[in-house]
Amino acid sequence: MKTDMDLYTDYLLSSFGPTTATGLSKMLDKAVSHADVIRFLSQVESGSKALWEQVKPFVRSAEKELDKQESGFLVIDDSIIEKAYSDENGLVTVHYDHSKAST
């Protein structure tokens, strides 16, 4: 059975437009309410430690596979590169730039 986090990440990955708590509720024929989604999101831990706990099993598995080979790289990159002159489209949109405190 899928966990709440699996359900939420599947929703984010499968959406082609803006994602909202109301949108998730609507997609599930209101089996999960908007309030349930908000409550879930308010309880989710975030930050570097929480991210590491989520990805650690996958990283360790990849490391074991790399140990079997003569050489290789494991690259984890969560950066967002500014593209100030890109046009918005269905896949690309403006994001909040924390380094400049603007969009």
N, C-alpha and C positions, 0 to 999 in steps of 0.2 A: 504494500500500500504506500502511496506517495505521502511524504511528509508535507507540512504546510510550506516549508522552504522549497521543496521540489515543485509543488504546485505554483508557488509564486514565481520562481525562476523560469519555469516553463512558460508562464504567462508573459514574462518580460521578453524571453527569447522568441516567442512566436508572434508577438505583436508587431504590426507594421506602422503603427502611429503612436500617439501619446498613450501612456499607460497610467491608469488611475485605479484607486480602490473600487470606485463605482464600476469601472470597466471590467475589472476582474469579477465582481459580483454578478454583473449582467451576463458575462460570458458563461458563468456557471449556473445560469438560470436562477440566480439568487439563492442557491444552496448555501452559499457563504455570503454573509451580509457585508456591506460597506464597513460597518462598525467592527466586524470580525477581522477584516483585513487591516484596518487602522490599528486595532488592538495588537494583532500579530506583529505588525511593523514596529510598533513602539516597544516591543519586548525583544526584538532582534538585536543582538550585540553586534557592533560594528567596530572597525578599526583594524590595525595591523594584527593584533593577537587573534581576533576572531577570524580574520581572513586566513591566517596561518593554520589555525585549527581545522578549517574547512579544506584547505588544499594539501595539507601535510601528507595524508595517505597517498595522494596522487604523485606528489613529489618523491616520496620514498620509493614508490613503485617504479617510477622513471629512473631513479638513481640505481636501483637494482638491475634494471635492464642495461643501463650504461656501463655498469661494472662488468657485464658479460662481453662487452665490446672493447676493442682496443682504444678507441677514443670517441668522444662525442661531447655535446653541449646540452645543457638544460638551461633555457633562458626564460625567465618570468618577467614580463614587462607590463606594468599597469599604467604606463604614462599615456597622456593625451597630448598630442602634438598640435600646437596652434596652427590653424590654417585660416588666417585672417581674411584671405581673399577668395575663399571657396564660396560657391553658391549653395544655398540650402536646397534640399530636395527631399524625397521620401525617406531616404536613409541617413542623410547628413543634416544636422541642425546645429544651431548655436548652443553652446554650453557655457555654464558659469565658469569663468576663469578666476580661480582662487588667488592666483599670483597677482592679478591686476584688479581684483574686486569688481569685475564687470563681466558682461556677456561677450 
